[in-house]
Amino acid sequence: MTRPPRLPRVVIDTNLVLSALVFAKGRLTPLRHAWQGALCQPLASSATATELLRVLAYPKFRLSAAEQQELLADYLPYCATVRMPAKSPATPACRDPFDLPFLQLAIAGKANYLVTGDQDLLCLASQFACPIITAEQFLKTLARDDHRPTKNA
């Protein structure tokens, strides 16, 4: 008997999650459908979930507390929660300290991909064990039904 293919474990940065949640018919709607349709296994840590909560509360989004909770309910239940080790995993030098939790989550969670639109993260791709790719690249990977990561298998 063969095992079903393992879903790709993916860290999705806050801006992409936010865009997929807030703009229901935007360019990242397929990303939302991917996690909701069990095409991938998003990963979350306490730090990344806290960041998402913080950003959803920004006044520019004009989201009520109920709307924020509804959006969180469209993401967090689909995530595998990763308990971070007491000693933070070593990461490449990163310009933006807000990006560190995502790099650390990718390592601790044994992610197959870190999906981002953040140039500060994308420029670290050659220095990081886990592929750092754009949402478009990730969606193309899923569309090909090729869930075999090129690194960190």
C-alpha positions in Angstrom: 0.0 0.0 0.0 1.4 3.4 -0.9 1.3 6.4 1.3 -0.6 9.5 0.2 1.7 12.3 -0.8 2.6 14.5 2.1 1.3 18.1 1.8 3.9 20.7 1.4 4.6 22.5 4.7 4.6 26.2 4.1 5.3 29.4 5.9 3.3 32.2 4.4 4.3 35.7 5.4 1.8 38.0 7.0 1.3 40.4 4.1 0.3 37.5 1.8 -2.0 35.9 4.4 -3.6 39.3 4.9 -4.1 40.0 1.2 -5.6 36.5 0.7 -8.0 37.1 3.6 -9.0 40.7 3.2 -9.2 40.9 -0.6 -11.5 37.9 -1.2 -11.4 38.3 -5.0 -7.8 39.5 -5.3 -4.8 37.9 -7.0 -4.0 35.8 -3.9 -7.5 34.2 -3.7 -5.9 31.0 -5.1 -3.5 30.9 -2.2 -6.4 31.0 0.3 -8.1 28.2 -1.7 -4.9 26.2 -1.5 -4.8 26.2 2.3 -8.6 25.8 2.6 -8.6 23.0 0.1 -5.8 21.1 1.8 -3.3 21.5 -1.0 -0.7 22.7 1.5 -0.1 22.7 5.2 0.4 26.3 6.5 2.6 26.6 9.6 2.1 29.1 12.4 4.0 29.9 15.6 2.9 32.1 18.5 5.0 34.9 17.0 3.6 34.7 13.5 0.0 34.4 14.8 0.5 37.4 17.0 1.9 39.4 14.1 -1.2 38.5 12.0 -3.5 39.6 14.9 -1.6 42.9 15.2 -1.8 43.7 11.5 -5.5 42.8 11.2 -6.2 45.5 13.8 -4.5 48.3 11.8 -7.0 51.2 11.4 -6.5 51.3 7.7 -8.3 48.0 7.2 -11.4 49.3 9.2 -12.1 45.8 10.4 -14.3 45.3 13.5 -13.3 42.9 16.1 -15.8 40.4 14.8 -14.5 40.8 11.2 -11.0 40.2 12.5 -12.0 37.0 14.2 -13.8 35.8 11.1 -10.7 36.3 9.0 -8.6 34.6 11.6 -11.0 31.7 11.5 -10.4 31.4 7.8 -6.7 30.8 8.3 -5.5 29.7 11.8 -7.6 26.5 12.0 -5.9 25.3 8.8 -2.4 25.9 10.3 -0.2 23.4 12.0 1.1 25.0 15.1 4.8 24.8 15.6 6.2 25.1 19.1 9.4 27.0 18.8 12.5 25.7 20.6 13.8 27.6 23.6 16.9 28.5 21.7 16.0 30.3 18.4 17.2 28.5 15.3 20.2 30.2 13.5 19.1 32.2 10.5 20.9 34.3 7.8 21.4 37.9 8.7 18.1 39.7 8.1 17.6 43.4 7.6 14.0 43.5 9.0 13.7 42.0 12.6 9.9 41.4 11.9 11.0 38.8 9.3 13.0 36.7 11.8 10.0 34.8 13.2 9.2 33.6 9.7 12.7 32.3 9.0 12.8 30.7 12.4 9.4 29.1 11.9 10.5 27.7 8.5 13.5 26.0 10.2 11.7 24.7 13.3 8.6 23.6 11.4 10.7 21.9 8.7 8.9 23.9 6.0 9.2 22.9 2.4 8.6 26.5 1.3 8.6 30.0 2.7 6.2 32.0 0.6 6.6 35.8 0.5 6.5 38.9 -1.5 9.0 40.6 0.8 12.3 41.5 -1.0 14.2 41.3 2.2 13.3 37.6 2.5 13.5 36.8 -1.2 17.1 38.0 -1.3 18.0 35.4 1.3 16.9 32.5 -0.9 20.4 31.4 -1.7 21.5 31.5 1.9 18.5 29.5 3.4 17.9 25.8 3.4 14.2 26.1 2.7 13.2 27.5 -0.7 12.0 31.1 -0.4 9.6 31.8 -3.2 6.9 34.2 -4.3 3.2 33.3 -4.1 3.0 33.0 -7.8 5.9 30.5 -7.8 4.2 28.5 -5.1 0.9 28.5 -6.8 2.6 27.3 -10.1 4.2 24.5 -8.0 0.8 23.4 -6.7 -0.8 23.7 -10.1 1.8 21.3 -11.5 0.9 18.9 -8.7 4.7 18.7 -8.0 4.9 19.0 -4.3 8.4 17.7 -4.1 10.5 20.5 -2.7 13.9 21.1 -4.2 15.5 21.6 -0.8 14.9 20.4 2.8 13.1 17.2 1.8 
